[in-house]
Amino acid sequence: MMRLFPKFFRQPVLFVLLGSIIITFLYCEKDNENVGLSSVDQCCAMPHLEGVVGNAKVYVPNIFTPNNDGINDLFGVFSNDSVEVIESFIIKDKAGKTHFTNENFKADDFSEFWDGQKSNGDPHVGIFVFDLTVVSQDGQTASFSGEFCSCPCEEGSCTFQTVSNLLKCTFGTQHNGAGGYEPSFDPGEQNCF
């Protein structure tokens, strides 16, 4: 009688080990950097942040596109005029590795935002986590956290694929100037699908 598997594969420990290696390989191949970023739907389904701290309001989008085209290339905190200081802003990947930290800076200052670039100059792609502590001018402090995507909008990276996907995303260009999101503002990312 012909055996379907060689003797090697009938050893339970070896079979489990080989199966784990194959699953890990397939998972890593599917994942782009630190998430299973199969479509931007996953990114844009994550809620953006519109937080209130005393009399202050802050807005953090759910996606940015670090492709150096001058539109939504930086990721940071937007606010109204009542924020005294961003006490801390930390960005980590899903595995917990810190990619950006900033402390004691003003919101809306693009020089204080994350550029999303790796040390080799390539953009990060995937889902990231932010932790944010805000102090309002009336002395209130609040902490927020959330998830967002880095999607460089390049071939071989992530693209929006359809206009309906693009419309689910919230971008920095859609900050209303008062610490909130304005969906009627053009995100400026029409070339990404």
N, C-alpha and C positions, 0 to 999 in steps of 0.2 A: 504494500500500500504506500502510495506517495504521500509524503508529509508536506503540508502547506507551508510551514515555516521551518527553517533550519534549526538545529538544536540550540544555537545561540539565542534565538528569539523565544525559546520556551522557558528560559530562566526568568522567573518573575521580577527579580531585582533589575536585571539588565533590560528587560522589556519596559518596565516603568521608567527607568533612566533614559532609554532611547526615546520613549514617547514624550517625556518632559523636554528633552532637547529639541525634538521636532516642533512641539507646541511653542516653545520659547522662540525658536527661529521664525516660525510663521507669525507670531505676535509681533516680533521686532520688525519683520518685513512689512507687516500691515501698519505698524505705528510709524509716525513721522516724528522723530525725536522723543517726545515725552508723553504722547497721547495717541490714541487711535483716531487720528484726524482723517476720517474717510470722506467727510464733506463739511462744508461750512455751516450746514444746518445745525450740527452739534454745537458749534461756537455761538451762533446767533440765537440759539434757543436759551442760552444762559442769560439771566437778567443783568442788565446794567445797574449801576448804583446811582440812586438819587437819595442821598442821606441828609438828615437834618441834625444840626448840633446847635442848640440854643437858637440864636437868630441867624445862624449860618446854614448854607446849603452847599452840598458838594455833588458833583456828577463825575462818575467814572464810566467810560464806555465799555462795551463788551468785546471790542475787537479793534485792532490797529494793523496797519500795513507797512512794515518797515522795509520798503523797497526804494527809498531815496528818490521818490518822484515829487517830494514836497507836499504831499497830501496824506494826512493821517500817519506820518512816519514815526511819530513819537507817542508814547503812552504815559499818561499822567492824570493828575487831579485837577478838575475844573471847579470853580466855585462862584458864589456871589461875593460882594464886597465885605461881608461880615465874618469871614474867616481870618482869624489872627495869624495862625501858623499851622502848617502841616507838621505835626510833631514827628511822625515817622511814616515811611512809605517803603514797604518791602515787597519784592516780587520773587516768587519761587516757582520752580517747575513742580509737576505733580509728584515727583519723587522726593521733594523737600529741599532740593538744592537751591540756594539763594543766588539770583542773577543780578539783583539790583537792590540797593539800600540807599535811602536818602532821609535826612533828618533836618528839622527846623528850617523849613523853606516856605515860601509863599506859593499858594496854588496859582494856576494859570501861567506859571513861569516855565516856558518851554525849555529853558536851559537846565531845568531841574527834572525833566521827564526822562524816561528810559527810551533809548534808541533801538532796543531789540536786537542789537548786533552781537554776534559771537566774537571771540578774540581774533579769529581769522578774517573777520569782516563779513562773513555770511550772516544772513538774518536767521533768527530763531523762528521755528515753525511749531505751533502746537498750543495747547491749553496751559495757561499759567494761573497762579493764585496770587492775589495781592492782599496785604494787611495794611491798614491805614488808620492812623490816629490823628484826629483833627481837634484843634482848639478854636473856639469862636471868640469874637471880640467881647462878648458878654461873659467870658470866663468858663463856658461849658466845654467839656471834653467828651468825645465819643470815639469809639473804635469801630471799624467796619472791615469786612473781608468779602472777597468775591472771586470769581473766575473770569478770565477773558482769553481771547485768542490772539496770537501773533500769526498773521496770514499775509506773507509778502506779496501775494497776487502775482506770482511769476509762474511761468510754465514749469511743470514738475513740482510745484509747490501746491498751495491751495488756491482755488479759484471759486468764485461764487456760483458759477455754472448757469444760474438763471436769475432774472431780475427779482423774482419772488424771494430767493435766498438773500439777496443783497438788501431787500427791504426789511428783513428781520434783524439786521445788524444795527448797532448803534455806534457811531464814530465820534471822535473828538470834534470834528467839523460841525456836529449837530448840537454842540453846547449852546444853550440859549442866552448865555451871558449872565444868568442869574442863578447858576448852580443846578440847572436842570437840562433835560433832553428835549429837543424840538424836532419831531419827526418830519416836519415839512421842510427842514433845511436839507439842502443837497449834500449827500455824503462825499461827493466828488470821486467816487470809485467806480464809475461806469465802465472803465477799461478792464475791470477785473473779471468779467464774465464773457 
